[in-house]
Amino acid sequence: MNWVLKSVSNSEIGRLANDAHISPLLARILLSRGFKHSRSVLRFLHPKIGHLHNPDLMKDLGKAVERIKYAVRKKERILVYGDYDVDGITSSALALRALRRLGAEVDYFLPNRIHDGYGMQEERVEWAVARGYRVIISVDTGIRELLALEKAQRLGVDCIVVDHHLPGDQAPPAFAILNPLQKSCVYPDKGLAAVGLTFKLAQGLASTDDDREALKEDLSLAMIGTVADCAPLMGENRIIAHFGLEALKKT
């Protein structure tokens, strides 16, 4: 095997090393990975919580937050419908933490891979309706589960889909969809795992200083799901990984 190094000029290396106050070796590596300016290098090497995007930029997030807060006020039962992989489990746990901080009447369902199969199932929606759930929040699933969501809609249940998978040609009939890959969503970071999207929802739900402080602990869950799902550690994922590892030391 022969390694072929990307060609980078010495002048570029010197400029970036000087501007960003880093070694020439690190400057060469970062230049070969597409980092051309000191500002982007410093954001990559020294992430800050303040670099996270405003969650309100995400399509339907405000709508989802209002529906959840209405459910809390009216004491409607909420079900978090997760997935059985690490991203789905950490998304479910993070959603439960955020909702319980609001005082929501909330429970969760995690499917069994063998008995339940993959994705939202119509039978499980009927099960939820029979137990009085009025809102279903699907995390790491739902974007392509048209039949299950149509069933929920017919039965009068509002579904909020929090899913990072690629949408199909037809948008699911959900009350709100949090997925930056859907058309007309201008959210700048398209690479978040489902747990990252769930964290953005938790950000939107946070209304007190205590809630915002609790989000720092939630980052440990967000980090585990992000890394386990092999999401690219760029942009917000890198911030989540950095501060999630710090939070993991304390939780």
C-alpha positions as CSV (number, residue, x, y, z in Angstrom):
1,M,0.0,0.0,0.0
2,N,1.3,3.4,-0.9
3,W,0.2,6.5,1.0
4,V,-0.5,9.5,-1.3
5,L,-0.2,12.8,0.6
6,K,-2.3,15.7,-0.5
7,S,-0.1,18.5,-1.9
8,V,0.0,21.6,0.4
9,S,2.3,24.5,-0.3
10,N,4.8,25.6,2.3
11,S,3.5,29.1,2.1
12,E,0.0,28.0,3.0
13,I,1.3,25.9,5.9
14,G,3.3,28.8,7.2
15,R,0.4,31.3,6.9
16,L,-2.1,29.0,8.8
17,A,0.5,28.0,11.4
18,N,1.2,31.6,12.1
19,D,-2.4,32.9,12.1
20,A,-3.8,30.0,14.2
21,H,-0.7,29.7,16.5
22,I,-0.3,26.0,15.8
23,S,2.6,23.8,14.6
24,P,3.4,23.5,10.9
25,L,2.6,19.7,11.1
26,L,-0.9,20.4,12.5
27,A,-1.4,23.1,9.9
28,R,-0.4,20.7,7.1
29,I,-2.9,18.1,8.4
30,L,-5.8,20.6,8.7
31,L,-5.1,22.2,5.3
32,S,-5.2,18.7,3.8
33,R,-8.6,18.3,5.4
34,G,-10.1,21.5,4.0
35,F,-9.4,24.0,6.8
36,K,-8.1,27.1,5.1
37,H,-8.6,29.9,7.7
38,S,-7.6,30.4,11.3
39,R,-11.2,31.1,12.4
40,S,-12.4,27.6,11.3
41,V,-9.3,26.0,12.7
42,L,-9.8,27.6,16.1
43,R,-13.5,26.6,16.2
44,F,-12.5,23.0,15.4
45,L,-9.7,22.8,17.9
46,H,-11.4,24.8,20.7
47,P,-15.1,24.3,20.5
48,K,-17.4,26.3,22.7
49,I,-21.0,25.8,23.8
50,G,-21.8,29.1,22.3
51,H,-20.9,27.7,18.9
52,L,-24.1,25.6,18.9
53,H,-26.7,26.9,16.5
54,N,-30.0,28.4,17.7
55,P,-32.5,25.5,17.8
56,D,-35.2,27.7,16.5
57,L,-33.5,27.5,13.1
58,M,-34.8,24.0,12.7
59,K,-38.0,23.6,10.8
60,D,-41.0,22.6,13.0
61,L,-39.0,22.9,16.3
62,G,-41.1,25.8,17.6
63,K,-44.3,23.9,16.6
64,A,-43.1,20.8,18.4
65,V,-42.2,22.7,21.6
66,E,-45.6,24.4,21.7
67,R,-47.4,21.1,21.3
68,I,-45.4,19.5,24.0
69,K,-45.9,22.4,26.5
70,Y,-49.6,22.3,25.7
71,A,-49.7,18.6,26.5
72,V,-47.9,19.3,29.8
73,R,-50.4,22.0,30.8
74,K,-53.4,19.7,29.9
75,K,-51.8,16.7,31.6
76,E,-51.9,14.7,28.3
77,R,-49.9,11.5,28.3
78,I,-46.8,11.5,26.1
79,L,-45.0,8.4,24.7
80,V,-41.4,8.5,23.6
81,Y,-41.1,5.9,20.8
82,G,-37.4,5.0,20.4
83,D,-35.2,2.5,18.6
84,Y,-33.1,-0.4,19.9
85,D,-29.7,0.9,18.9
86,V,-27.5,3.2,21.0
87,D,-28.6,6.3,19.1
88,G,-32.2,5.4,19.7
89,I,-31.7,4.5,23.4
90,T,-29.8,7.6,24.2
91,S,-32.3,9.7,22.3
92,S,-35.1,8.2,24.3
93,A,-33.3,8.7,27.6
94,L,-32.5,12.4,26.7
95,A,-36.1,13.0,25.7
96,L,-37.4,11.5,28.9
97,R,-35.1,13.7,31.0
98,A,-36.1,16.9,29.2
99,L,-39.8,16.1,29.4
100,R,-39.8,15.1,33.0
101,R,-38.1,18.4,33.9
102,L,-41.2,20.0,32.5
103,G,-43.4,17.8,34.6
104,A,-44.8,15.9,31.7
105,E,-46.7,12.6,32.1
106,V,-44.4,10.7,29.9
107,D,-43.3,7.1,29.4
108,Y,-41.2,5.3,26.7
109,F,-41.3,2.3,24.4
110,L,-38.1,0.7,23.0
111,P,-38.9,-2.1,20.4
112,N,-37.4,-5.5,20.7
113,R,-35.4,-6.2,17.5
114,I,-36.6,-9.8,17.2
115,H,-40.3,-9.4,18.2
116,D,-41.1,-5.9,17.1
117,G,-38.9,-5.4,14.1
118,Y,-37.5,-2.1,12.9
119,G,-39.3,1.2,12.9
120,M,-42.7,2.4,14.1
121,Q,-45.5,-0.3,13.9
122,E,-49.2,0.3,13.4
123,E,-49.9,-2.3,16.2
124,R,-47.8,-0.3,18.6
125,V,-49.6,2.9,17.8
126,E,-52.9,1.2,18.5
127,W,-51.4,-0.1,21.8
128,A,-50.4,3.5,22.7
129,V,-53.9,4.9,21.9
130,A,-55.5,2.2,24.0
131,R,-53.4,3.3,27.0
132,G,-54.4,7.0,26.6
133,Y,-51.3,8.5,25.0
134,R,-52.2,11.7,23.2
135,V,-48.7,12.6,21.8
136,I,-46.1,10.3,20.4
137,I,-42.5,11.5,20.0
138,S,-40.6,9.2,17.8
139,V,-36.8,9.4,18.1
140,D,-34.4,7.8,15.6
141,T,-37.4,6.5,13.7
142,G,-40.5,7.7,11.9
143,I,-39.4,9.6,8.9
144,R,-40.4,6.8,6.6
145,E,-43.1,5.1,8.7
146,L,-46.1,6.4,6.7
147,L,-48.5,3.7,7.7
148,A,-47.9,3.9,11.4
149,L,-48.2,7.7,11.3
150,E,-51.3,7.6,9.2
151,K,-52.8,5.3,11.8
152,A,-51.9,7.7,14.6
153,Q,-53.4,10.6,12.7
154,R,-56.7,8.7,12.1
155,L,-56.9,7.8,15.8
156,G,-56.4,11.5,16.9
157,V,-52.8,11.2,18.2
158,D,-50.3,14.0,17.3
159,C,-46.9,12.6,16.4
160,I,-43.6,14.5,16.6
161,V,-40.9,12.8,14.4
162,V,-37.3,13.4,15.5
163,D,-35.3,11.4,13.0
164,H,-32.0,11.9,11.2
165,H,-32.5,9.4,8.4
166,L,-33.0,10.4,4.8
167,P,-36.6,11.3,4.1
168,G,-38.5,9.5,1.4
169,D,-40.4,11.1,-1.5
170,Q,-43.5,11.6,0.6
171,A,-43.4,13.5,3.9
172,P,-45.0,11.5,6.8
173,P,-48.3,12.8,8.1
174,A,-46.8,14.0,11.4
175,F,-47.7,17.0,13.5
176,A,-44.1,18.1,13.4
177,I,-40.9,16.8,11.8
178,L,-37.4,17.5,13.2
179,N,-35.0,16.5,10.4
180,P,-32.6,18.9,8.8
181,L,-32.5,16.8,5.7
182,Q,-36.1,17.5,4.8
183,K,-36.9,20.0,2.1
184,S,-37.2,23.7,3.2
185,C,-35.3,23.1,6.4
186,V,-32.6,25.7,6.6
187,Y,-30.9,24.3,9.7
188,P,-27.1,24.7,8.9
189,D,-25.9,21.4,10.4
190,K,-27.2,18.4,8.4
191,G,-25.0,15.7,10.1
192,L,-26.6,15.4,13.5
193,A,-27.5,12.0,14.8
194,A,-31.0,11.4,16.2
195,V,-29.7,12.1,19.7
196,G,-28.3,15.4,18.5
197,L,-31.7,16.4,17.2
198,T,-33.3,15.3,20.5
199,F,-30.8,17.6,22.2
200,K,-31.9,20.5,20.0
201,L,-35.5,19.7,21.0
202,A,-34.4,19.7,24.7
203,Q,-32.7,23.1,24.1
204,G,-36.0,24.4,22.7
205,L,-37.9,23.1,25.7
206,A,-35.5,24.6,28.3
207,S,-37.1,27.7,29.8
208,T,-35.3,28.1,33.1
209,D,-31.7,28.4,34.3
210,D,-32.0,25.0,35.9
211,D,-33.2,23.5,32.7
212,R,-30.3,25.0,30.8
213,E,-27.8,23.8,33.4
214,A,-29.3,20.2,33.1
215,L,-28.6,20.3,29.4
216,K,-24.9,20.2,30.2
217,E,-25.4,16.8,31.7
218,D,-27.6,15.7,28.8
219,L,-24.6,16.2,26.6
220,S,-23.1,13.0,27.9
221,L,-26.0,11.1,26.5
222,A,-25.8,13.1,23.3
223,M,-22.1,12.3,23.0
224,I,-22.6,8.5,23.4
225,G,-25.3,8.3,20.8
226,T,-23.4,10.5,18.4
227,V,-20.2,8.5,18.6
228,A,-21.9,5.1,18.6
229,D,-23.8,6.1,15.4
230,C,-20.6,7.0,13.7
231,A,-21.8,10.6,13.0
232,P,-19.1,12.8,11.5
233,L,-17.3,14.7,14.4
234,M,-17.6,18.0,12.7
235,G,-19.7,21.1,13.4
236,E,-22.1,20.6,16.3
237,N,-21.2,16.9,16.6
238,R,-17.7,17.9,17.6
239,I,-19.1,20.3,20.2
240,I,-21.4,17.6,21.5
241,A,-18.5,15.1,21.7
242,H,-16.1,17.5,23.4
243,F,-18.5,18.7,26.1
244,G,-20.2,15.3,26.4
245,L,-16.9,13.8,27.4
246,E,-16.4,16.5,30.0
247,A,-19.9,15.9,31.3
248,L,-19.3,12.1,31.4
249,K,-16.6,12.6,34.0
250,K,-19.2,14.0,36.4
251,T,-22.4,12.0,35.7
